[in-house]
């Protein structure tokens, strides 16, 4: 199994402050995201990742997010297999201390 880089919620906040060329992808379901999503994150439910992957830029770095880190790890494994530079946010939204926006 490929090793997926893991990034803590605190590190994600630091990355966002630096505004590096990093894309956050939230793979939770619509009803979960309705309770709040990290500002700037792109919402692509896990089951839609395979069809959405064609529209993603392989030159960018991606951080995958879900509720606790399990589904985002699956998405990260899939994307890495397809040649993407990915990290998984450990602890997911359960550990997220930063602000969220309600869409």
PAZA-479281 format. One line per 2 residues: number of its first residue (from 1); their letters; for each residue x, y, z of N, C-alpha, C. Coordinates in pm, 1 decimal, always signed. Last residue first. Layout:
<pts>
NUM> A> X,Y,Z,X,Y,Z,X,Y,Z; ...
</pts>
This chain:
<pts>
103> XX> -2264.4,+2677.2,+385.6,-2299.5,+2709.7,+246.0,-2449.3,+2711.7,+227.0; -2092.7,+2806.5,+646.5,-2214.5,+2731.8,+614.3,-2254.6,+2774.6,+474.1
101> XX> -1750.1,+2762.9,+723.9,-1857.4,+2843.8,+666.5,-1975.0,+2751.6,+636.4; -1542.6,+2749.6,+1012.9,-1610.7,+2684.0,+901.6,-1714.8,+2780.5,+849.2
99> XX> -1221.1,+2800.2,+1164.8,-1355.5,+2844.1,+1127.4,-1411.0,+2756.6,+1015.8; -1048.7,+2532.6,+1345.7,-1060.6,+2659.2,+1272.3,-1205.2,+2691.4,+1238.5
97> XX> -1032.0,+2286.8,+1446.9,-1059.7,+2395.4,+1542.9,-1083.6,+2528.8,+1473.4; -1103.2,+1956.9,+1370.9,-1083.2,+2090.7,+1314.8,-1125.2,+2198.2,+1414.8
95> XX> -1164.6,+1702.6,+1449.1,-1051.8,+1768.7,+1516.1,-1031.9,+1913.1,+1472.0; -1375.0,+1641.7,+1284.8,-1395.1,+1623.9,+1429.6,-1285.5,+1696.0,+1507.5
93> XX> -1278.1,+1661.5,+1030.5,-1352.7,+1776.2,+1081.8,-1380.8,+1763.7,+1231.5; -975.4,+1462.7,+1075.7,-1087.7,+1518.5,+1001.8,-1153.8,+1638.1,+1068.7
91> XX> -767.9,+1316.2,+1171.7,-869.9,+1360.5,+1267.6,-990.5,+1424.7,+1203.3; -550.9,+1439.3,+917.8,-579.2,+1345.2,+1026.3,-681.6,+1403.1,+1122.9
89> XX> -591.1,+1485.3,+589.1,-600.6,+1561.2,+714.3,-643.7,+1465.8,+825.5; -356.1,+1354.4,+364.5,-482.6,+1330.2,+434.4,-482.3,+1410.8,+564.0
87> XX> -231.5,+1466.0,+50.6,-213.5,+1447.5,+194.5,-351.8,+1425.4,+253.5; -95.7,+1411.0,-281.9,-204.0,+1421.6,-183.9,-157.0,+1403.8,-39.9
85> XX> -47.9,+1449.7,-605.1,+26.0,+1477.2,-481.6,-78.5,+1504.7,-373.4; -155.6,+1187.9,-833.6,-170.6,+1317.2,-766.8,-84.9,+1325.9,-641.1
83> XX> -165.4,+942.1,-970.5,-53.3,+1033.7,-992.7,-63.6,+1169.7,-926.8; -352.2,+761.3,-907.1,-370.3,+827.9,-1036.0,-263.9,+934.6,-1060.4
81> XX> -277.6,+695.3,-652.3,-266.7,+591.3,-755.1,-274.8,+652.2,-895.4; -365.3,+925.1,-528.7,-220.7,+901.4,-539.2,-193.3,+797.5,-648.1
79> XX> -642.1,+887.8,-538.3,-581.5,+997.1,-614.8,-431.2,+977.5,-632.2; -668.0,+663.6,-368.0,-714.7,+657.4,-506.0,-645.4,+764.6,-591.0
77> XX> -568.8,+765.9,-127.6,-506.5,+648.3,-189.1,-542.0,+639.6,-337.3; -753.8,+973.7,-85.1,-611.8,+1005.1,-105.0,-539.1,+888.7,-171.8
75> XX> -987.3,+829.4,-42.2,-980.3,+920.1,-157.6,-834.8,+952.1,-189.8; -913.8,+701.5,+195.6,-948.9,+622.2,+77.0,-937.7,+707.0,-49.2
73> XX> -882.2,+927.6,+356.8,-765.9,+840.5,+331.7,-792.4,+754.1,+208.8; -1140.2,+1019.8,+368.5,-1042.6,+1102.6,+296.9,-915.6,+1022.2,+268.7
71> XX> -1253.7,+821.4,+526.0,-1293.8,+832.6,+384.6,-1194.1,+915.4,+305.2; -1103.3,+877.2,+770.6,-1109.4,+746.7,+704.9,-1142.8,+754.7,+557.4
69> XX> -1122.1,+1123.3,+900.2,-995.6,+1089.5,+834.0,-995.5,+956.7,+759.8; -1364.5,+1214.0,+995.7,-1265.4,+1168.5,+1093.3,-1131.9,+1127.4,+1031.4
67> XX> -1493.6,+1350.2,+780.6,-1536.1,+1370.8,+918.4,-1426.2,+1332.4,+1017.3; -1235.6,+1463.2,+556.9,-1368.6,+1406.5,+580.5,-1402.3,+1427.0,+727.8
65> XX> -1011.1,+1582.4,+308.0,-1076.7,+1602.6,+437.4,-1207.2,+1524.7,+442.3; -694.0,+1614.3,+152.1,-827.3,+1554.6,+156.1,-882.1,+1553.8,+298.5
63> XX> -513.9,+1838.9,-30.0,-534.6,+1789.8,+106.3,-677.6,+1740.2,+112.2; -290.5,+1844.9,-309.1,-426.5,+1831.3,-255.0,-423.9,+1782.5,-110.5
61> XX> -109.8,+2052.0,-527.3,-105.5,+1963.0,-411.6,-245.5,+1962.5,-350.6; -104.0,+2053.0,-891.6,-131.3,+2109.8,-759.1,-118.3,+2003.5,-650.3
59> XX> -80.9,+1922.9,-1125.0,+38.4,+1995.6,-1080.3,+18.2,+2055.1,-941.1; -321.1,+1811.8,-1197.2,-221.4,+1723.7,-1135.6,-97.9,+1796.2,-1085.9
57> XX> -629.7,+1946.8,-1141.9,-497.4,+1980.0,-1193.3,-390.8,+1897.4,-1121.5; -935.1,+1777.5,-1226.5,-840.5,+1829.6,-1127.6,-701.5,+1845.6,-1188.6
55> XX> -1105.6,+1653.5,-1393.8,-1107.1,+1799.4,-1399.2,-1010.1,+1861.9,-1298.7; -1079.0,+1384.4,-1340.9,-1036.8,+1434.2,-1471.7,-1029.4,+1585.1,-1480.0
53> XX> -1203.4,+1347.7,-1095.8,-1057.5,+1350.7,-1101.6,-1003.9,+1405.1,-1234.1; -1470.4,+1307.1,-1093.1,-1423.3,+1446.1,-1081.0,-1274.2,+1458.7,-1107.6
51> XX> -1507.6,+1034.5,-1097.0,-1549.8,+1111.0,-1215.7,-1498.0,+1254.4,-1211.9; -1389.8,+957.8,-847.1,-1342.1,+901.4,-974.5,-1384.7,+980.7,-1097.6
49> XX> -1543.8,+1122.9,-655.5,-1401.0,+1146.7,-683.1,-1356.7,+1085.8,-817.5; -1797.3,+1058.3,-580.7,-1781.8,+1134.1,-706.2,-1636.1,+1160.2,-743.7
47> XX> -1787.8,+936.3,-337.1,-1828.3,+852.7,-450.7,-1813.7,+925.0,-584.8; -1712.0,+1160.9,-170.9,-1621.0,+1049.1,-199.0,-1659.4,+970.7,-323.7
45> XX> -1807.1,+1483.3,-296.7,-1836.9,+1362.3,-217.8,-1750.8,+1245.5,-264.8; -1631.3,+1759.1,-293.7,-1651.7,+1650.3,-390.4,-1680.1,+1525.3,-307.4
43> XX> -1595.4,+2090.9,-237.1,-1672.0,+1974.7,-191.5,-1690.7,+1877.2,-306.9; -1304.6,+2263.1,-160.8,-1392.1,+2218.3,-268.3,-1465.0,+2094.4,-218.0
41> XX> -1246.8,+2528.0,+72.1,-1241.3,+2386.2,+35.9,-1340.5,+2356.9,-76.0; -1291.5,+2788.3,+143.1,-1197.9,+2763.8,+33.8,-1189.2,+2618.4,-8.8
39> XX> -1348.7,+2712.5,+480.9,-1355.9,+2811.7,+374.6,-1249.9,+2784.1,+268.8; -1469.2,+2394.9,+557.8,-1356.2,+2487.0,+570.4,-1361.5,+2583.6,+451.8
37> XX> -1817.4,+2384.3,+628.8,-1703.9,+2338.3,+548.3,-1592.1,+2440.3,+567.7; -2120.5,+2282.0,+782.2,-2001.0,+2365.5,+780.0,-1887.8,+2300.0,+704.2
35> XX> -2342.2,+2134.7,+750.3,-2314.0,+2182.1,+885.8,-2187.5,+2266.7,+893.9; -2330.4,+2051.5,+491.7,-2430.5,+2153.3,+522.9,-2409.0,+2211.2,+663.0
33> XX> -2161.3,+1837.7,+498.7,-2104.1,+1965.8,+458.3,-2201.0,+2080.8,+490.1; -2348.6,+1641.6,+557.3,-2241.8,+1671.0,+653.5,-2183.3,+1809.4,+626.1
31> XX> -2509.8,+1634.3,+332.7,-2572.3,+1671.7,+460.2,-2467.8,+1701.4,+568.3; -2324.9,+1554.0,+129.6,-2388.6,+1686.4,+127.8,-2442.1,+1728.3,+264.2
29> XX> -2039.8,+1377.0,+272.3,-2168.2,+1382.8,+204.1,-2229.3,+1522.7,+217.8; -1687.2,+1460.8,+229.3,-1804.9,+1421.2,+306.2,-1931.7,+1432.3,+221.1
27> XX> -1450.1,+1539.4,+119.2,-1518.1,+1426.0,+55.2,-1642.4,+1380.3,+132.0; -1304.2,+1833.4,+34.2,-1386.2,+1774.2,+139.7,-1470.0,+1664.8,+75.4
25> XX> -991.4,+1936.0,-49.9,-1109.5,+1866.5,-102.2,-1178.9,+1797.1,+13.6; -791.4,+2214.0,-101.0,-857.1,+2131.7,+0.1,-978.9,+2067.8,-64.4
23> XX> -492.5,+2267.1,-268.4,-637.2,+2257.0,-284.2,-692.9,+2164.8,-176.0; -235.3,+2504.2,-264.7,-285.6,+2377.4,-214.4,-436.8,+2378.7,-225.7
21> XX> -20.5,+2701.3,-299.0,-103.2,+2647.5,-406.7,-154.3,+2508.5,-369.6; -59.0,+2883.5,+8.5,+19.9,+2811.4,-90.4,-76.5,+2754.6,-193.9
19> XX> -137.9,+3060.0,+213.1,-204.2,+3058.4,+82.6,-116.3,+2996.7,-25.2; -66.2,+3067.0,+466.8,+40.8,+3098.2,+371.3,-15.6,+3108.0,+230.2
17> XX> -301.1,+2981.4,+577.9,-258.7,+3119.2,+604.6,-150.7,+3162.6,+506.9; -303.3,+2714.0,+496.9,-403.7,+2805.6,+443.1,-364.0,+2952.0,+464.1
15> XX> -96.5,+2611.8,+651.6,-84.8,+2607.2,+505.3,-180.6,+2708.9,+443.1; -211.2,+2640.1,+905.3,-88.6,+2714.7,+870.9,-71.6,+2723.1,+719.5
13> XX> -426.2,+2459.8,+886.4,-453.1,+2602.6,+910.6,-332.8,+2687.6,+872.0; -281.4,+2223.5,+858.1,-368.1,+2268.8,+747.3,-397.8,+2417.3,+764.0
11> XX> -166.3,+2204.0,+1109.2,-79.0,+2227.5,+993.6,-160.1,+2277.1,+874.2; -397.0,+2149.5,+1255.3,-319.9,+2270.8,+1284.0,-229.5,+2306.5,+1167.0
9> XX> -470.0,+1901.3,+1157.4,-561.2,+2014.3,+1135.5,-487.2,+2146.5,+1157.8; -182.0,+1741.4,+1005.6,-273.7,+1768.5,+1116.8,-361.9,+1888.0,+1083.7
7> XX> -142.3,+1511.8,+744.6,-123.5,+1649.5,+788.7,-226.0,+1677.5,+897.7; +35.1,+1248.8,+592.0,-71.8,+1291.8,+679.7,-38.8,+1431.3,+731.0
5> XX> +83.8,+1087.9,+281.7,+129.0,+1188.8,+378.7,+9.3,+1228.6,+464.0; +55.9,+742.3,+239.5,-8.3,+872.5,+219.1,+43.7,+968.2,+325.3
3> XX> +222.2,+487.3,+78.0,+213.6,+567.0,+199.7,+154.8,+704.2,+165.4; +54.8,+219.0,-84.6,+129.1,+344.4,-90.4,+115.9,+418.6,+40.6
1> X> +84.7,-119.5,+0.0,+0.0,+0.0,+0.0,+88.3,+124.5,+0.0
</pts>
